[in-house]
């Protein structure tokens, strides 16, 4: 595995601005009073649009706290999995009424399901601005999509990828033909690193793999700029849009990207389906990803002829309801893009400014404090273990966040390199359509209280559960849904 630059790179820790005051300690948590479906604020960077309503999500549950109260769940873990949109649930419920195996069935329900499945492919193509000749392949998730693409590369293809990437984007490629670039300091630095790596490439087939938005910090990458540099040197570009698709519009032609992958469970369609969209030639020339029924055109005693097109890599009975869910989510977001971006821009500003204002809280960035980002912030609390931070937010305040390294170990290790040696993980808050103003206020107040005074109750570490309140009376098990 090669490194395309020996230039030492350091990373930006977003210092608290001295003129910002800490958020006060939390008051008793009230029930939520703000409905994101009626939020009509407009952000300055949102595109011109008449959209005034963000798509509604399935209602949040009320969850128990260790204080014996019930509060509305504040979901700040959209970056891992988003809740279902109401319209997605409705689409799946409707499709379930005529659910059947797709293709080659003459029964009415099979015909209806086949129509839904192929129409879902068309909706995904519209969502990403696919070109007429592009293929839309349904997979299990983004990881699955990139593993499919990795198996479809022509022999001796060289891959260039930044060390910032999620493991789904970083790991599928053949190690000896992969160049990992260091984390850049700026957009200009990213372009310089990429251009230098492209100059060193010796194969006639080169694939550059980029993220649309960081899984760790939420920062947007200059995809069009980097893709132009790659195309200038004859390379193809694959875009990891798992953390981008729910926040910003994607257009393959405009971005100059050859392939894009994303997951339904990151765009409010949590039913186990991902997509890979892009140029057909490499996909049609590669062996089937899953050898089996549906991928075959003809099977003889001594030979097999495989399908071309998406069916070539969709062997077996596909996840029809998952495809319907993805399509319904794509349609809802596409039709309300302006309202979605406006809502999230405001959330992002409140989260970033609020967390930076708290004494003892350190936030992190790749490109600098002013970099544009999705409503995602990664931070640490001085002298408090990140897993304890997430446990306190959950047990005492009904807030869900993520702690750890977020399947991006190389980036997190680099971001935390200047911290105390014992600080090896961080906390990530990621907001979205399920997030209300009350949720943001509750989060900021809870973090401020924790940073100033520590946990509100005593905690102990329990095998298999991590940090839990001492004497916690909450039920740890709930009734199964079946």
ZIPE-V481260 format. One record per residue. OMEGA is omega in whole degrees, -180 to 180 (* if undefined). NEAR is the number of other C-alpha atoms within 8 Angstrom. Layout:
omega = [OMEGA	OMEGA]
near = [NEAR	NEAR]
//
This chain:
omega = [-175	175	-171	179	176	180	178	-180	173	-170	-172	169	-172	-178	177	178	-173	-177	179	-179	178	177	-178	178	-172	168	175	-173	177	173	-179	179	-178	180	-177	-180	179	-179	-176	178	-179	177	-175	-177	179	-180	176	-176	175	180	180	-175	174	178	-177	175	175	-173	179	177	169	-172	-178	171	179	177	179	180	173	179	175	-179	177	-173	173	179	178	-178	177	177	178	172	-180	168	176	-179	177	178	-180	180	179	178	180	-179	179	-178	179	-177	177	175	-175	172	174	177	-179	177	-174	-177	176	178	179	-180	178	178	178	-175	-179	175	176	177	179	180	177	179	177	-176	-177	-180	-178	176	-175	-175	-179	175	174	-179	176	-179	178	-175	-178	177	179	-179	-179	173	174	-180	180	179	-178	-178	173	180	177	175	174	-178	177	-176	178	180	179	-163	167	-177	178	-178	-174	-164	-173	-169	179	-170	-174	178	-177	174	177	180	178	179	-178	178	-177	175	178	178	178	179	-180	178	-179	-180	180	178	178	178	-178	-178	-177	-179	176	-180	-178	176	175	-178	-175	170	174	179	-177	175	-175	-174	-179	-177	179	177	179	-170	-177	-180	-179	178	178	178	179	-179	-179	-179	172	-180	172	-176	173	-176	170	-177	-178	-179	-179	-168	-179	-173	-175	178	178	174	-174	-178	-179	-180	-177	-175	-179	-178	174	178	172	-176	177	-174	173	180	172	177	-171	-179	168	178	172	179	167	-178	176	-173	-170	-167	180	-178	-178	-180	-176	173	180	178	176	179	-180	-179	-178	178	-174	171	180	177	177	-179	-174	-176	178	173	-175	176	164	-176	-175	-177	-178	-175	179	-179	-178	179	-175	179	-176	-178	175	178	177	-180	179	-179	180	178	179	-179	-178	-180	-179	-177	-178	-173	-178	-180	179	-178	178	179	-175	177	179	178	-178	180	-179	-179	-178	-179	-178	-179	178	-176	-172	175	179	179	178	176	-170	-177	173	-171	-180	-172	-177	-177	178	-175	168	-180	-177	176	173	-174	170	175	-176	176	177	179	-175	179	175	177	-178	178	179	-180	180	-172	-174	-171	180	-177	178	176	179	173	180	180	166	-179	177	-171	-176	-180	-179	178	-180	180	-177	-173	-178	179	173	-176	-179	-179	-177	180	-178	178	178	170	-180	-176	180	-173	178	-175	178	177	179	177	-180	179	-179	179	-176	179	-179	179	179	179	180	-179	-176	-169	-178	-179	180	177	179	179	174	178	-178	180	178	-179	-178	-179	176	177	176	-179	-178	-179	-180	175	179	179	176	179	176	-176	179	*]
near = [8	7	9	11	9	5	4	4	8	6	10	11	11	11	7	11	7	5	4	7	7	8	10	7	8	10	4	4	8	5	6	9	5	7	8	12	8	8	10	9	7	9	10	5	6	10	6	5	6	5	10	10	11	14	13	11	11	8	4	8	6	8	9	11	14	11	5	7	7	8	13	11	11	11	12	13	14	12	11	7	10	14	12	11	13	10	11	14	10	8	11	11	8	8	12	8	6	10	11	7	11	13	7	4	8	6	6	6	9	15	12	9	15	11	8	11	12	8	8	13	12	8	11	12	12	8	13	10	10	13	8	4	6	10	11	12	12	11	12	12	13	16	9	10	15	13	10	9	9	10	8	11	9	8	4	7	12	12	12	14	13	12	11	10	15	10	8	10	11	11	6	9	10	7	6	6	11	13	13	12	14	11	11	11	12	9	10	6	9	12	11	8	12	13	10	10	13	9	6	6	8	4	8	5	9	13	12	12	13	12	11	14	13	13	11	12	13	13	14	12	9	8	10	10	8	11	12	9	11	15	11	7	7	7	11	11	15	13	13	15	12	12	15	11	12	9	10	8	9	9	10	14	9	7	10	11	14	11	12	13	16	16	13	17	13	17	13	14	17	15	9	10	16	16	15	16	13	11	11	10	6	10	10	10	7	10	6	10	10	9	9	8	8	11	16	13	9	7	8	6	4	4	6	9	8	10	9	7	9	10	11	15	11	14	15	9	8	8	8	12	11	13	13	14	16	16	12	13	15	12	10	10	11	9	7	13	11	13	14	14	13	15	16	14	13	11	12	13	9	9	13	9	8	10	10	13	12	14	9	8	13	13	13	12	14	13	13	11	8	5	9	6	11	12	14	16	14	12	11	11	12	8	4	10	8	13	11	9	12	13	10	10	15	12	13	10	12	14	12	12	14	12	12	9	9	10	6	13	8	8	12	13	10	9	13	10	6	5	6	5	5	4	9	8	11	13	15	14	11	12	16	10	12	12	12	10	8	9	11	12	8	11	10	12	12	12	10	15	12	11	14	8	7	8	7	7	6	7	8	9	8	8	5	4	7	9	11	12	11	8	4	7	5	8	5	4	4	5	4	4	3	2]
//
